Every structure is written in C-alpha cells, then in structure tokens.
Amino acid sequence: MNLSRNDHCWCGSNKKYKNCHLAFDEKIHSYKLKGHIVPPRSIIKTPEQIEKIKESAAINTAVLDLVSSKIKAGMSTEEINTIVHDFTISQGAIPAPLNFQGYPKSVCTSLNDEVCHGIPSEDVILEDGDIINVDVSTIYN
C-alpha cells in the first residue's frame, strides 16, 4: 500500500498519514531492511481496541489481587480455579483458558517445578513453602 503524506492514514484515524503513522512505518521499514521480521499491520491495535484491552486487563488484575489475598497452604488448586472462575464471571467476563482447545478449567496453576499449564485439581494441595504460579487470562467485551 503506497500512501502519500497527505492521504488519510491506513489505520482509519482520518488523520493525514504524515501526522499519524508515517514515522512509525518508516521505522518499521528500516527494521525490515536490516533483515528483521516485522509483524503485519493487522496486529496493530486501534485506540478503541486498546481501551477494551485495558478493561479486560483491569479485571485480570483484580482476579490476581483476589487470588493473592486468599491463597494459602492447605487449599487445593481447584479452590484457586473456583475463585478465578466465580470472580471473572461476576465481572461479566469469561476466563480465557476455559474450554480453549478442550482445556477444562478457568486458570492454569503450576506448582513448584511444573513449568506451565498445570490443571487445577482437588488432589493438589498447597503446602507451606510451595511455589505456585497462577496464570490468568480474561476475555471481556
């Protein structure tokens, strides 16, 4: 796509290209000329999309704050899943992991040397000194 400086920007802002994304595109092009892989424009988010991402992130942060206030030795990783699921739903959001490619839970809980994507279970009980990773993702609007 070849735009002149005074054309409307490709991003839909209705600003002139020179006042919107020209400098950005020139910088990206310089990286491409150096042999770097550059992402397509389609992954660049609009201001509206960024605002929606911030709304989702605020819920995600609140979920983590809640979990961190309740997590303790003696609780199961399934209890963590319930906390995450119930709070996320109460906010009008969806736990992103739930049913993603068949994943059965609302959160991933990885204990100690488990690298990632641990599945919460009633049988996995936190002990004093355990290291627990709680991986939360939220879909909202």
Rosetta constraint file for C-alpha pairs under 8 A:
AtomPair CA 3 CA 7 HARMONIC 6.11 0.50
AtomPair CA 3 CA 9 HARMONIC 7.82 0.50
AtomPair CA 3 CA 17 HARMONIC 7.38 0.50
AtomPair CA 4 CA 17 HARMONIC 7.27 0.50
AtomPair CA 5 CA 16 HARMONIC 6.78 0.50
AtomPair CA 5 CA 17 HARMONIC 5.29 0.50
AtomPair CA 5 CA 18 HARMONIC 4.72 0.50
AtomPair CA 5 CA 22 HARMONIC 7.42 0.50
AtomPair CA 6 CA 16 HARMONIC 5.16 0.50
AtomPair CA 6 CA 17 HARMONIC 5.94 0.50
AtomPair CA 6 CA 18 HARMONIC 6.40 0.50
AtomPair CA 7 CA 16 HARMONIC 5.48 0.50
AtomPair CA 7 CA 17 HARMONIC 5.66 0.50
AtomPair CA 8 CA 12 HARMONIC 7.51 0.50
AtomPair CA 8 CA 13 HARMONIC 7.71 0.50
AtomPair CA 8 CA 14 HARMONIC 5.42 0.50
AtomPair CA 8 CA 15 HARMONIC 5.58 0.50
AtomPair CA 8 CA 16 HARMONIC 4.60 0.50
AtomPair CA 8 CA 17 HARMONIC 5.43 0.50
AtomPair CA 9 CA 13 HARMONIC 6.48 0.50
AtomPair CA 9 CA 14 HARMONIC 6.30 0.50
AtomPair CA 9 CA 15 HARMONIC 5.86 0.50
AtomPair CA 9 CA 16 HARMONIC 5.49 0.50
AtomPair CA 9 CA 17 HARMONIC 4.08 0.50
AtomPair CA 9 CA 18 HARMONIC 7.85 0.50
AtomPair CA 9 CA 20 HARMONIC 6.46 0.50
AtomPair CA 9 CA 21 HARMONIC 6.77 0.50
AtomPair CA 10 CA 17 HARMONIC 7.31 0.50
AtomPair CA 11 CA 21 HARMONIC 7.92 0.50
AtomPair CA 11 CA 46 HARMONIC 7.39 0.50
AtomPair CA 13 CA 20 HARMONIC 7.92 0.50
AtomPair CA 15 CA 19 HARMONIC 6.50 0.50
AtomPair CA 15 CA 20 HARMONIC 6.16 0.50
AtomPair CA 16 CA 20 HARMONIC 6.30 0.50
AtomPair CA 17 CA 21 HARMONIC 5.77 0.50
AtomPair CA 17 CA 22 HARMONIC 5.68 0.50
AtomPair CA 18 CA 22 HARMONIC 5.00 0.50
AtomPair CA 18 CA 23 HARMONIC 7.41 0.50
AtomPair CA 21 CA 25 HARMONIC 5.95 0.50
AtomPair CA 22 CA 26 HARMONIC 6.14 0.50
AtomPair CA 23 CA 27 HARMONIC 6.24 0.50
AtomPair CA 24 CA 28 HARMONIC 6.26 0.50
AtomPair CA 25 CA 29 HARMONIC 5.98 0.50
AtomPair CA 26 CA 30 HARMONIC 6.20 0.50
AtomPair CA 27 CA 31 HARMONIC 6.57 0.50
AtomPair CA 28 CA 32 HARMONIC 6.38 0.50
AtomPair CA 28 CA 38 HARMONIC 6.92 0.50
AtomPair CA 29 CA 33 HARMONIC 6.23 0.50
AtomPair CA 30 CA 34 HARMONIC 6.46 0.50
AtomPair CA 31 CA 35 HARMONIC 6.65 0.50
AtomPair CA 31 CA 36 HARMONIC 5.50 0.50
AtomPair CA 31 CA 37 HARMONIC 7.80 0.50
AtomPair CA 31 CA 38 HARMONIC 7.30 0.50
AtomPair CA 32 CA 36 HARMONIC 5.00 0.50
AtomPair CA 32 CA 37 HARMONIC 6.29 0.50
AtomPair CA 32 CA 38 HARMONIC 6.14 0.50
AtomPair CA 39 CA 43 HARMONIC 7.22 0.50
AtomPair CA 40 CA 44 HARMONIC 7.80 0.50
AtomPair CA 45 CA 49 HARMONIC 5.72 0.50
AtomPair CA 45 CA 50 HARMONIC 6.18 0.50
AtomPair CA 46 CA 50 HARMONIC 6.19 0.50
AtomPair CA 47 CA 51 HARMONIC 6.27 0.50
AtomPair CA 48 CA 52 HARMONIC 6.46 0.50
AtomPair CA 49 CA 53 HARMONIC 6.20 0.50
AtomPair CA 50 CA 54 HARMONIC 6.21 0.50
AtomPair CA 51 CA 55 HARMONIC 6.38 0.50
AtomPair CA 52 CA 56 HARMONIC 6.36 0.50
AtomPair CA 52 CA 140 HARMONIC 7.52 0.50
AtomPair CA 52 CA 141 HARMONIC 6.77 0.50
AtomPair CA 53 CA 57 HARMONIC 6.04 0.50
AtomPair CA 54 CA 58 HARMONIC 6.11 0.50
AtomPair CA 55 CA 59 HARMONIC 6.65 0.50
AtomPair CA 55 CA 140 HARMONIC 7.20 0.50
AtomPair CA 56 CA 60 HARMONIC 6.19 0.50
AtomPair CA 56 CA 93 HARMONIC 7.91 0.50
AtomPair CA 56 CA 138 HARMONIC 6.00 0.50
AtomPair CA 56 CA 139 HARMONIC 6.21 0.50
AtomPair CA 56 CA 140 HARMONIC 5.11 0.50
AtomPair CA 56 CA 141 HARMONIC 7.73 0.50
AtomPair CA 57 CA 61 HARMONIC 6.01 0.50
AtomPair CA 57 CA 138 HARMONIC 7.25 0.50
AtomPair CA 58 CA 62 HARMONIC 6.21 0.50
AtomPair CA 59 CA 63 HARMONIC 6.18 0.50
AtomPair CA 59 CA 88 HARMONIC 7.25 0.50
AtomPair CA 59 CA 91 HARMONIC 7.28 0.50
AtomPair CA 59 CA 93 HARMONIC 7.98 0.50
AtomPair CA 59 CA 138 HARMONIC 7.16 0.50
AtomPair CA 60 CA 64 HARMONIC 6.42 0.50
AtomPair CA 60 CA 88 HARMONIC 7.95 0.50
AtomPair CA 60 CA 136 HARMONIC 6.73 0.50
AtomPair CA 60 CA 137 HARMONIC 6.39 0.50
AtomPair CA 60 CA 138 HARMONIC 5.68 0.50
AtomPair CA 61 CA 65 HARMONIC 6.14 0.50
AtomPair CA 62 CA 66 HARMONIC 6.10 0.50
AtomPair CA 63 CA 67 HARMONIC 6.18 0.50
AtomPair CA 63 CA 84 HARMONIC 6.14 0.50
AtomPair CA 63 CA 87 HARMONIC 6.71 0.50
AtomPair CA 63 CA 88 HARMONIC 6.87 0.50
AtomPair CA 63 CA 136 HARMONIC 7.74 0.50
AtomPair CA 64 CA 68 HARMONIC 6.00 0.50
AtomPair CA 64 CA 134 HARMONIC 7.91 0.50
AtomPair CA 64 CA 136 HARMONIC 7.32 0.50
AtomPair CA 65 CA 69 HARMONIC 6.29 0.50
AtomPair CA 66 CA 70 HARMONIC 6.46 0.50
AtomPair CA 66 CA 83 HARMONIC 8.00 0.50
AtomPair CA 67 CA 71 HARMONIC 5.79 0.50
AtomPair CA 67 CA 80 HARMONIC 6.86 0.50
AtomPair CA 67 CA 83 HARMONIC 6.84 0.50
AtomPair CA 67 CA 84 HARMONIC 7.15 0.50
AtomPair CA 71 CA 75 HARMONIC 7.26 0.50
AtomPair CA 71 CA 80 HARMONIC 7.33 0.50
AtomPair CA 72 CA 126 HARMONIC 7.05 0.50
AtomPair CA 72 CA 128 HARMONIC 7.89 0.50
AtomPair CA 73 CA 125 HARMONIC 7.49 0.50
AtomPair CA 73 CA 126 HARMONIC 4.81 0.50
AtomPair CA 73 CA 127 HARMONIC 4.68 0.50
AtomPair CA 73 CA 128 HARMONIC 5.20 0.50
AtomPair CA 74 CA 125 HARMONIC 5.74 0.50
AtomPair CA 74 CA 126 HARMONIC 5.26 0.50
AtomPair CA 74 CA 127 HARMONIC 5.98 0.50
AtomPair CA 75 CA 79 HARMONIC 6.47 0.50
AtomPair CA 75 CA 80 HARMONIC 7.93 0.50
AtomPair CA 75 CA 125 HARMONIC 5.49 0.50
AtomPair CA 75 CA 126 HARMONIC 5.64 0.50
AtomPair CA 76 CA 80 HARMONIC 6.92 0.50
AtomPair CA 76 CA 120 HARMONIC 7.77 0.50
AtomPair CA 76 CA 121 HARMONIC 6.65 0.50
AtomPair CA 76 CA 122 HARMONIC 5.36 0.50
AtomPair CA 76 CA 123 HARMONIC 6.77 0.50
AtomPair CA 76 CA 124 HARMONIC 5.38 0.50
AtomPair CA 76 CA 125 HARMONIC 4.22 0.50
AtomPair CA 76 CA 126 HARMONIC 6.05 0.50
AtomPair CA 77 CA 81 HARMONIC 6.40 0.50
AtomPair CA 77 CA 109 HARMONIC 6.51 0.50
AtomPair CA 77 CA 120 HARMONIC 4.69 0.50
AtomPair CA 77 CA 121 HARMONIC 5.45 0.50
AtomPair CA 77 CA 122 HARMONIC 6.48 0.50
AtomPair CA 77 CA 124 HARMONIC 5.83 0.50
AtomPair CA 77 CA 125 HARMONIC 6.43 0.50
AtomPair CA 77 CA 126 HARMONIC 7.25 0.50
AtomPair CA 78 CA 82 HARMONIC 6.25 0.50
AtomPair CA 78 CA 120 HARMONIC 4.69 0.50
AtomPair CA 78 CA 121 HARMONIC 4.61 0.50
AtomPair CA 78 CA 122 HARMONIC 5.11 0.50
AtomPair CA 78 CA 124 HARMONIC 7.77 0.50
AtomPair CA 79 CA 83 HARMONIC 6.29 0.50
AtomPair CA 79 CA 122 HARMONIC 7.47 0.50
AtomPair CA 80 CA 84 HARMONIC 6.23 0.50
AtomPair CA 80 CA 120 HARMONIC 7.57 0.50
AtomPair CA 81 CA 85 HARMONIC 5.97 0.50
AtomPair CA 81 CA 105 HARMONIC 6.82 0.50
AtomPair CA 81 CA 106 HARMONIC 5.89 0.50
AtomPair CA 81 CA 107 HARMONIC 5.69 0.50
AtomPair CA 81 CA 108 HARMONIC 7.96 0.50
AtomPair CA 81 CA 120 HARMONIC 6.31 0.50
AtomPair CA 82 CA 86 HARMONIC 5.88 0.50
AtomPair CA 82 CA 106 HARMONIC 7.91 0.50
AtomPair CA 83 CA 87 HARMONIC 6.06 0.50
AtomPair CA 84 CA 88 HARMONIC 5.95 0.50
AtomPair CA 84 CA 95 HARMONIC 7.71 0.50
AtomPair CA 84 CA 106 HARMONIC 6.69 0.50
AtomPair CA 84 CA 107 HARMONIC 6.86 0.50
AtomPair CA 84 CA 136 HARMONIC 7.84 0.50
AtomPair CA 85 CA 89 HARMONIC 6.13 0.50
AtomPair CA 85 CA 95 HARMONIC 6.42 0.50
AtomPair CA 85 CA 106 HARMONIC 5.56 0.50
AtomPair CA 85 CA 107 HARMONIC 7.77 0.50
AtomPair CA 86 CA 90 HARMONIC 6.09 0.50
AtomPair CA 87 CA 91 HARMONIC 6.43 0.50
AtomPair CA 88 CA 92 HARMONIC 6.83 0.50
AtomPair CA 88 CA 93 HARMONIC 5.40 0.50
AtomPair CA 88 CA 94 HARMONIC 6.12 0.50
AtomPair CA 88 CA 95 HARMONIC 6.28 0.50
AtomPair CA 88 CA 138 HARMONIC 7.45 0.50
AtomPair CA 89 CA 93 HARMONIC 5.21 0.50
AtomPair CA 89 CA 94 HARMONIC 5.92 0.50
AtomPair CA 89 CA 95 HARMONIC 7.57 0.50
AtomPair CA 92 CA 140 HARMONIC 7.23 0.50
AtomPair CA 93 CA 138 HARMONIC 6.65 0.50
AtomPair CA 93 CA 139 HARMONIC 5.71 0.50
AtomPair CA 93 CA 140 HARMONIC 4.78 0.50
AtomPair CA 93 CA 141 HARMONIC 7.59 0.50
AtomPair CA 94 CA 98 HARMONIC 7.97 0.50
AtomPair CA 94 CA 138 HARMONIC 5.87 0.50
AtomPair CA 94 CA 139 HARMONIC 5.05 0.50
AtomPair CA 94 CA 140 HARMONIC 6.53 0.50
AtomPair CA 95 CA 106 HARMONIC 5.15 0.50
AtomPair CA 95 CA 107 HARMONIC 7.20 0.50
AtomPair CA 95 CA 136 HARMONIC 7.51 0.50
AtomPair CA 95 CA 137 HARMONIC 6.09 0.50
AtomPair CA 95 CA 138 HARMONIC 4.96 0.50
AtomPair CA 95 CA 139 HARMONIC 6.28 0.50
AtomPair CA 96 CA 100 HARMONIC 7.04 0.50
AtomPair CA 96 CA 106 HARMONIC 6.93 0.50
AtomPair CA 96 CA 136 HARMONIC 7.85 0.50
AtomPair CA 96 CA 137 HARMONIC 5.20 0.50
AtomPair CA 96 CA 138 HARMONIC 5.11 0.50
AtomPair CA 96 CA 139 HARMONIC 5.60 0.50
AtomPair CA 97 CA 103 HARMONIC 6.43 0.50
AtomPair CA 97 CA 104 HARMONIC 7.94 0.50
AtomPair CA 97 CA 105 HARMONIC 6.60 0.50
AtomPair CA 97 CA 106 HARMONIC 5.37 0.50
AtomPair CA 97 CA 107 HARMONIC 6.10 0.50
AtomPair CA 97 CA 108 HARMONIC 7.70 0.50
AtomPair CA 97 CA 136 HARMONIC 7.91 0.50
AtomPair CA 97 CA 137 HARMONIC 6.76 0.50
AtomPair CA 98 CA 102 HARMONIC 7.82 0.50
AtomPair CA 98 CA 103 HARMONIC 5.87 0.50
AtomPair CA 98 CA 104 HARMONIC 5.78 0.50
AtomPair CA 98 CA 105 HARMONIC 4.99 0.50
AtomPair CA 98 CA 106 HARMONIC 4.57 0.50
AtomPair CA 98 CA 107 HARMONIC 7.37 0.50
AtomPair CA 99 CA 103 HARMONIC 4.76 0.50
AtomPair CA 99 CA 104 HARMONIC 5.54 0.50
AtomPair CA 99 CA 105 HARMONIC 7.13 0.50
AtomPair CA 100 CA 104 HARMONIC 7.97 0.50
AtomPair CA 104 CA 119 HARMONIC 7.92 0.50
AtomPair CA 105 CA 119 HARMONIC 6.91 0.50
AtomPair CA 105 CA 120 HARMONIC 6.99 0.50
AtomPair CA 106 CA 136 HARMONIC 7.84 0.50
AtomPair CA 107 CA 119 HARMONIC 7.65 0.50
AtomPair CA 107 CA 120 HARMONIC 7.42 0.50
AtomPair CA 107 CA 134 HARMONIC 6.96 0.50
AtomPair CA 107 CA 135 HARMONIC 5.90 0.50
AtomPair CA 107 CA 136 HARMONIC 5.46 0.50
AtomPair CA 107 CA 137 HARMONIC 7.53 0.50
AtomPair CA 108 CA 116 HARMONIC 7.33 0.50
AtomPair CA 108 CA 117 HARMONIC 4.95 0.50
AtomPair CA 108 CA 118 HARMONIC 5.18 0.50
AtomPair CA 108 CA 119 HARMONIC 5.60 0.50
AtomPair CA 108 CA 120 HARMONIC 6.60 0.50
AtomPair CA 108 CA 133 HARMONIC 7.84 0.50
AtomPair CA 108 CA 134 HARMONIC 5.94 0.50
AtomPair CA 108 CA 135 HARMONIC 5.03 0.50
AtomPair CA 108 CA 136 HARMONIC 6.94 0.50
AtomPair CA 109 CA 116 HARMONIC 7.51 0.50
AtomPair CA 109 CA 117 HARMONIC 6.54 0.50
AtomPair CA 109 CA 118 HARMONIC 4.82 0.50
AtomPair CA 109 CA 119 HARMONIC 6.04 0.50
AtomPair CA 109 CA 120 HARMONIC 5.80 0.50
AtomPair CA 109 CA 132 HARMONIC 6.68 0.50
AtomPair CA 109 CA 133 HARMONIC 5.56 0.50
AtomPair CA 109 CA 134 HARMONIC 4.81 0.50
AtomPair CA 109 CA 135 HARMONIC 6.35 0.50
AtomPair CA 110 CA 114 HARMONIC 5.32 0.50
AtomPair CA 110 CA 115 HARMONIC 6.50 0.50
AtomPair CA 110 CA 116 HARMONIC 5.47 0.50
AtomPair CA 110 CA 117 HARMONIC 6.29 0.50
AtomPair CA 110 CA 118 HARMONIC 4.52 0.50
AtomPair CA 110 CA 119 HARMONIC 7.56 0.50
AtomPair CA 110 CA 132 HARMONIC 5.72 0.50
AtomPair CA 110 CA 133 HARMONIC 5.04 0.50
AtomPair CA 110 CA 134 HARMONIC 6.74 0.50
AtomPair CA 111 CA 118 HARMONIC 7.39 0.50
AtomPair CA 111 CA 130 HARMONIC 6.95 0.50
AtomPair CA 111 CA 131 HARMONIC 5.83 0.50
AtomPair CA 111 CA 132 HARMONIC 4.62 0.50
AtomPair CA 111 CA 133 HARMONIC 6.40 0.50
AtomPair CA 112 CA 130 HARMONIC 6.03 0.50
AtomPair CA 112 CA 131 HARMONIC 4.80 0.50
AtomPair CA 112 CA 132 HARMONIC 6.13 0.50
AtomPair CA 114 CA 118 HARMONIC 6.99 0.50
AtomPair CA 116 CA 133 HARMONIC 7.95 0.50
AtomPair CA 117 CA 135 HARMONIC 7.83 0.50
AtomPair CA 120 CA 124 HARMONIC 7.33 0.50
AtomPair CA 126 CA 130 HARMONIC 6.41 0.50
